[in-house]
């Protein structure tokens, strides 16, 4: 059976991955729309709505990750250190 600290770290890592993915999706779509604008094309209402939705999703993911990290730091500080090393390692 997993320790609560392991579960908390795994939940924080999943939250980080969701935040990273939503950031990439938002940025990719933003770049696509920027290229479209620069080529003189108009952005549709559906595209503006999708961009706003992606931004909101990313904001929600950032908030969730911050909350999970605050919990980890307060209740499982050693697991927070492990997670930060995992994140740092995965960024290279």
C-alpha positions as CSV (number, residue, x, y, z in Angstrom):
1,X,0.0,0.0,0.0
2,X,1.3,3.4,-0.9
3,X,2.1,6.0,1.7
4,X,0.0,9.2,1.7
5,X,3.2,11.1,1.0
6,X,3.7,9.1,-2.2
7,X,0.1,9.6,-3.3
8,X,0.4,13.4,-2.6
9,X,3.6,13.5,-4.7
10,X,2.1,11.5,-7.5
11,X,-1.0,13.8,-7.6
12,X,1.2,16.8,-7.7
13,X,3.2,15.3,-10.5
14,X,0.0,14.6,-12.5
15,X,-1.1,18.1,-11.8
16,X,2.2,19.5,-13.1
17,X,2.0,17.4,-16.3
18,X,-1.6,18.7,-16.9
19,X,-0.4,22.2,-16.4
20,X,2.6,21.7,-18.8
21,X,0.3,20.1,-21.4
22,X,-2.3,22.9,-21.2
23,X,0.5,25.5,-21.5
24,X,1.8,23.9,-24.6
25,X,-1.7,23.6,-26.2
26,X,-2.5,27.2,-25.4
27,X,0.8,28.4,-26.8
28,X,0.6,26.4,-29.9
29,X,-2.9,27.6,-30.7
30,X,-1.9,31.2,-29.9
31,X,1.1,30.9,-32.3
32,X,-1.3,29.5,-35.0
33,X,-3.7,32.4,-34.6
34,X,-0.8,34.9,-34.6
35,X,0.4,33.5,-37.9
36,X,-3.1,33.7,-39.3
37,X,-3.4,37.3,-38.2
38,X,0.0,38.2,-39.7
39,X,-1.1,36.7,-43.0
40,X,-4.1,39.0,-43.1
41,X,-6.7,36.5,-42.2
42,X,-9.4,37.1,-39.7
43,X,-9.8,35.1,-36.5
44,X,-13.2,33.5,-36.2
45,X,-15.4,33.7,-33.1
46,X,-14.9,29.9,-32.7
47,X,-11.1,30.4,-32.7
48,X,-11.3,33.2,-30.2
49,X,-13.6,31.1,-28.0
50,X,-11.2,28.1,-28.2
51,X,-8.3,30.3,-27.3
52,X,-10.2,31.7,-24.3
53,X,-11.1,28.1,-23.3
54,X,-7.5,26.9,-23.5
55,X,-6.3,29.9,-21.4
56,X,-9.0,29.2,-18.8
57,X,-8.0,25.5,-18.7
58,X,-4.4,26.4,-18.3
59,X,-5.2,28.9,-15.5
60,X,-7.2,26.2,-13.7
61,X,-4.3,23.8,-14.0
62,X,-1.9,26.3,-12.7
63,X,-4.1,26.9,-9.7
64,X,-4.5,23.2,-9.1
65,X,-0.8,22.6,-9.2
66,X,-0.1,25.5,-6.8
67,X,-2.6,24.1,-4.4
68,X,-1.2,20.6,-4.6
69,X,2.4,21.9,-4.1
70,X,1.3,24.0,-1.1
71,X,-0.2,20.9,0.4
72,X,2.9,18.9,-0.3
73,X,5.2,21.5,1.1
74,X,3.2,21.8,4.3
75,X,2.5,18.1,5.0
76,X,5.2,16.2,3.1
77,X,8.2,18.5,2.6
78,X,10.6,15.7,1.7
79,X,8.3,14.6,-1.1
80,X,8.1,18.1,-2.3
81,X,11.9,18.0,-2.7
82,X,11.7,14.7,-4.6
83,X,9.0,16.1,-6.9
84,X,11.0,19.2,-7.7
85,X,14.0,17.1,-8.6
86,X,11.7,14.9,-10.8
87,X,10.3,18.0,-12.5
88,X,13.8,19.4,-13.0
89,X,15.1,16.1,-14.4
90,X,12.1,15.8,-16.8
91,X,12.8,19.4,-18.1
92,X,16.1,18.4,-19.6
